[in-house]
Each structure stands twice: as structure tokens, then as C-alpha cells.
Amino acid sequence: STRVGRPDRWRIEHRTLSSPSGSVGATVYSPPHDDGTSSSGGVCLHVHGGGWIWGDSRDQVAHRCLETADVLVAHVVSVEYALFTKPSGDGCSFDPVNDVIVALEWIEENYGKVLGAGPRFVASGESAGAHLLMLAMLRRRDRARAGEKTEESAASSSSRFPAERSEPFDERWKCLNLVY
């Protein structure tokens, strides 16, 4: 693509994402448009691989994030989740899944006003990143289920298994898990 070959037209920024679940670093790749703006039709969350011990949202995956942004005509937010080899300075426990949740929440809250994007959400992960992404989606699903306790759940409390929902994950997100 000619756009990927013209890095001067791309907006790449490192930022701290904050949500009710915490804060985490990320790199945001915004595609250029013919009019020079960087608005797009959606946002892709990318979670890099690295065996939970190495990797970053810049050097390791920049080429892939630029290509994804180009093909999808979307902003790509690449999250800097906690690595097992880097102790946290604030004494918090190692929880890279929560870091991915912070990024998901930040995107849902800020896609329009900060990024100028539409409400299309795609999530991708590679290797360990795919694993963290799925765990984050499952944790969010479980939190949502725990929050929706109603008379129905009280009536079915004698059941050994919770009532099934038709959508196992947040239906606003399409997941592209790339495991190699």
C-alpha cells in the first residue's frame, strides 16, 4: 500500500489510556486520508505476542499495526500490557488481562471524541496477545453476567449451571485472533 510507505502521513502517538479499571500505556496508529485528516471508520485493538515476557506496542509490531490500519482504514491501538519480567513500581500484582480490559474500555469510551472514529470495534492478538485478549473478553463477559442478576437468576438458583446467553462476548467487538 502506498499509505504504509509514506510514514510522514501517519499519526503515531504514545499515550496513557485510563478507564475505571486502571491505566496502561499504548501506541495509537492513525491512518491518513486524502484530505490530510486521520479520522476513520473504526478502531482495532492489537495485543502483541511475546510469551508474556517480552514485546511492545512499537518496535515489535509497528509494521503490522500500520498495515492493519491501512487495510481496515481504522485506528489501531496497540496496548503495552504488563510483562512478567518487569515488576510494577506501585506494588500491584501482575495482571496483563486487566491492562487489555483498560484498553477495551478506553476505546469504547473515546473512539469518537478522541480518535474521530466510528463505532466499529475489532480486536486482534498474536500468540500470548491472543490468549490475553480472549481472557479479557471472558472476564468482561463474566463481570457483565455477575452484574445482571435478576429474579430469573434467583429462580434458577437451584440449577447447577448459569442460564445461557445467546452472545458469549461483547457483541460490539469482532475478534481476529492471530495465533502462529
Summary of the structure (lengths in Angstrom):
residues: 180
radius of gyration: 17.7
end to end distance: 23.9
largest distance: 61.8
contacts: 543
relative contact order: 0.17
helix: 30%
strand: 24%
